[in-house]
Amino acid sequence: MKLAHFSDIHVTHFPLSGEFALKRLAAVASFSLMGRGRHFEGSDTRIAALLADVDAQQVDHALCTGDLTGVSTEAEFTRVAELFGPRLEQPQRFTVIPGNHDRYVKGVEGLFERHFGRLSEGARFPFVKALPSGVTIVGIDVTRPTSVVDSSGLAGEAQRARLLEVLTDASLKSRFVILALHYGLLTSQGTRDRRNHGLVDDLEVMALLDRDEVTLDLVLHGHLHRPYVMKTAKRQIINAGSATDLHLKQPGYHVYEVDPAAHTVRIARREWNAERGTYLEVGDSPLARTLETR
């Protein structure tokens, strides 16, 4: 089974293009003075090329782990939905969950659901999407609007309880189970993320996932823009990084070859090639490897 995994594509308009909010005002400094505007300049072109490349790889399914927008304006959501086009009507081929930039400020409730709810099982979290290939995707929403100096996430006690029920269901034991969330559980150094940037209840989530009775093969996420592979005590974690951030040497995404019976996944890295205007496989990528997941 071939699975594409991309994240943090960030359709980016000028931060004050939507209704006024103090956090969007603060984002102007990041956009204009700290380089974010340059990092995501022309992101529409790269997103269109990314989606075309995903289609060209003839993957069985594609997963986006959030941050579709820059500051969650109506115009940004409308634009990224236009770029997805007919794919929005193909939940059997695409799964999308929100990132913190898609819940950037209060008052945007319903924008992700309206545009991308069909690709996230109606945006009822946690959701379970069983694919015909023997792979099951479980999606959770750990995003929330936060203050100007905070971009942390939270799974919350209620969602963690429901997630435990899902992952201990006996019907999953014969499946290859993937958990999709936006925030990373560990950084590339194997440490916790900063308190105001990471998942507040990361320790509780990791303890839940590492329980013996839980059935889980792989954790996929974004949020941290540089890609890496990491592991909790028991679970393999892959961060696809940002597919469009020009601040990176080469933004890109992953294509996984999943063997549900053997419980293995092979990672192939595809990165943006500005000269050719498309994404190309990087054969010598340090991320290219095969992982055993159980």
N, C-alpha and C positions, 0 to 999 in steps of 0.2 A: 504494500500500500504506500503510495507516494503522498506526502503531506507537505504543503508549503506553509511556512510560518514567517510572517512579517509583523512589524510593530512600529509605533511612533512615526507615522508618516506625516502628520502635522500639516494639513492644508493651513496656510498661514496668511492672514490678511493683517492690515495694520490694526494693532490691538484695540483701538477705539472705534472700530468700524461697527460695533454693536452698541447695545444700550450701555450707558455709563455704569461702571462699577469701579470702586477704588482699586481692586486688584488688577483690573485691566489698565487702569491709569499707570500703576506701577510697572506693568508689562511693557509700556512704551519705552522705559529706560532700557530694559533688556533687549527690546527690538531694535532700538535706534543707537544705543551707546555700547551695548555689550555683545553685539554681533549676531543676535538671534535672527534679525531680518536677513542678514547675508547667509546665514547657515541654511535657511529654508527658502531662499529666493528661488523662484521657479519650481517650487515643490509640486505644483500641479502637473508639470511635464514629467517629473520623475514618478509620480504616482500613476499616471496613465501608462508609462513604460513598464512600471512594476506589475501592474495588473495584466497587461498584455503578455509579459514574460511568464507570469504565473500560469496563464492560460496555455502558453506555448509549451510549458513543461508537461502538460497533460497530467497534472496531479489529480489524485482522486478527491482531495479536499484541500481547502486553504483556510488558515486561521490567522486572524489579526488580533493581537493582544493589546489593542487600545491606542489612545492618543491619535485619533483621526484628525483633530483640529488643533488650533493654536490656543485660542482663548474661549472656545465654545460659544461662538456667535451663531445666530441663525444663518447668516450668509456663508460661514465656513461649513456648517453642516450641509447646507444645500449644495455647495460646490463639491464636497467630497462624495455626496450621494450621486451627483451627476457623473462623477468620474467612475464610480462603481457601476452605474447604469443598470442593465438587465441583471447583473449579478445579485442585485438586491432582492430579486425574486427567486433566488436559487439557494435556499438554506441547505439543500443536500450537498452543495458544493462549497459553500462559504459559511464560516462562523466568525463573528465579530463581537468583541466585548469592549466596554468603555475603558478609557484611561483617565487619569486625573485631569488632564487638560480638557476632557469632554464633560467634566463636572466642575469647571474652573471656578465658577461663582454661583451664589444662590440665584434662583430665578430662572435657571435653564433646565429645570426639571421637565422631562418629556421630550427634549430635543433628540437625544440619542434614541429613545424608544420610538419616536415617530419615524426617524430615518432608517434605523438599523435594527429595530426590534425583531423583525422577521428572521434575521440572521443570528439572533441570540435567544431563540425559543420564546419570543414574546417578552424578552428582558425580565424574565422571572428567575431570580438567582437564589440558590444555585440551580443551574439547569443541567440536564443530561441529554446528550445527543448521541444516539447509537448509530454508527455508520455501518453500511453493509459489509465492510471489509474486515470486521472483527475489532475495530477500534471504537472506543467510546470516549467522547470529549465531555468533561465536566467543567462548566464555567462558573466562576464566582465574580462578584462585583465588590472590589475593595476600595472603590473611589468615593469621594465626597467633596463638596465645596469646602475650602479652608481659607484661612486668613492670608494676608499679604505675605507674611514671612513663613508660611507653612504650606508644604505640598505633600504631607503625609497621607497615608491611607489607613483603612481600618476594615477588617473582616467583620468584627463584632461577634459577640457571644451567640446571638441567635443564628447567624449565618454559619458559624462554626459548628453549632449543634446539628443543623440540617446537613452540612457537608459531611459530618461524621456518619450520619444515617445513610447518606448516599454511598460513601466509599466503603461501608461495611455490608452493603447489600450483597447477598450470596450470588446474585445473577451476574456480578461483575467479575467473578473469579476466572471465568473462561475468556475474558476480554482483555485487550490491550488498553489500559486506562490512562488518559491524559488529563491533567488538571491545568486549566488555562486561567491565569490571572494577570493583572497588569503589573503589579509591583513585584520586585525581586525579594526572595527570602534571604538571600546572602549576596554580598558583593562579589566581584571577581577575585577578591583576596580572601574570601571565605569568612568575612566579618559581617556584622550587622550594618545596615545602612544608617545614615544620620537620622536622628530622632525626628527632625522636621522634614525629611525627604522620603523615608522608608515606610514600611508597614509597622504601625504602632504595636499590633499584637502578633508580630512575626514569630516570637518564641512559642506562643500558643498554637499558631498554625503549624509550625514545624513539628511540634510535639504531637499534634493530631495526625499529621501525615506519616510520621514514623512509627505509629502504633502497629503492633503485629497484626491486628485484625483488619487493618485497612488494605484494600486492594488498589494499588497505584503503580504505574510504570514510569511516568514522566511528568515533570512540571515545566510548563512553558510560560514565559513572561517577556516583558519589555521594560519600559520605564528608564532603565539605565542604558544610555545610547550606544555604548560599546559592547559588542557581543562577547559572550564567554560561556563556558560549561562549568558547572559546579555541582556539588552533591551535599545533601544533608547526611545524617547518619545512615539513612537507607535509600533515599530517593534521588534520582538523577534530575538535574535542573539545567535547562538550556535557555539562555537569553539571546534572542535574535538581534537585539540592538535596534537602532533606527535604520529604516530603509532609505531615508531621504536626507539626513542631516549632513550637509557639506562640511561641517566642522570636523567630521571624521575623515580619516584618510580615504576610505572608500566605504560609503554606506551600502547596506545590502540586506539580504534575507537568506533564509535557510530552506532547503528542500530535504525532507527526511524520507528515507526508505525504511518503513516499519515492517518488521516481521512479527505479526501478532502471536504466532505459534512459538517461535523461538524467544520471544520477548527481547528483541534487539532493535536498535535504531541506528542507521548510518546517516551521518550529517554531511551534506554538501552545501558549500557556501557560494552564493551568487552575489556579485557586487556591481555597483553602478560604474559604467564606463562612459565618461562624458564625451569622449571623442566619437564613439559609436552611438551614443544616445540610447543605450540599452543596458540590461543587466547580463553579466557573463559569469560562468562558473569559474571559481578560483581553485584550480586543482591542487595547489600546494598550500592551501589555507591551513593554519594551525588548528582550526576548528574542525576540519574534516577528520572524522574518526567514527568508529562503531562502538556503541555503548550497549552493555547488557543491563537490562532494566529490572530484572528480578533475580 
